[in-house]
Amino acid sequence: MRITAGLVLAMIPLLIQGCTKTGNAEGPVPSQLPAAQKSVVQTVTPTPSEDAASIGITAENYPRIDGSTSTLPLVQRIYKRMFLHVDGGGDGWPGLPQKASKTMRSYEMLIAGDVDLILVPDPSQEIRQMAESSGTELEYIPVGAEALVFVTHKDNIVNNITASQVQREVAISELGALKTLYESP
């Protein structure tokens, strides 16, 4: 089985334009109803934006998208770009993803066929082996890069920092966080 991300190629120009249009795309979802009317459930079928319609996106064929926590805002902007805003209460995009499954879980869901597209960092060796053992070929399309940005006060006298110093400090910080997590009740 080969997982392809061709749809992402069609979406990239739309994202680069600034993701200025908004909407939802997770198929029919219950509308936000007042508490007195909750026994009556209505569904709202998102209307594709002009951009979505131009590349053949509908509520029925919109890909199931997930990703790492850091990519959730991008996943949400894609939803909003592909579907028109729904007037009449709530946030205007019922079904808009409110959380990400995180990197490892997103890869697991992609390999299992539970999602169609994920926005995540490069896979670890463990993930590559998992995909290979399941007979799944992953296709990667780079759309961004991660980086660390250091901001200091103008009076900070540090003139240079080596990569090994940063790696050491990150490792110490991660160990401290793990220790706190392990020791908490």
JOVEN-V769195 format. One line per field, one symbol per residue. ss: DSSP state (a for helix, b for strand, c for the rest). burial: b if it has 24 or more other ideal C-beta (glycine too) atoms within 12 Angstrom, else e. A space follows every 10 residues. Layout:
ss: ???
burial: ???
This chain:
ss: cbbccaaaaa aaaaaacccc ccccccccbb ccccaaaccc ccbbcccbca aaaacccccc ccccbbbcaa aaaaaaaaaa aabccccccc cccccccccc ccaaaaaaaa aaccccbbbc ccccaaaaaa aaacccbbcc cccccccccc cccccccccc ccaaaaaaaa aaaaaaaaaa aaacc
burial: eebebebbee beebbeeebe bbbbbbbebe beeeeeeeee eeebbbbbbe bbeebebebe ebbbbbbbee bbebbbbbbb bbbbbbeeee eebbbbbeeb bebeebbbbb beeebbbbbb bebeeebeee beeeebebee eeeeeeeeee eeeeeeeeee eeeeeeeeee eeeeeeeeee eeeee
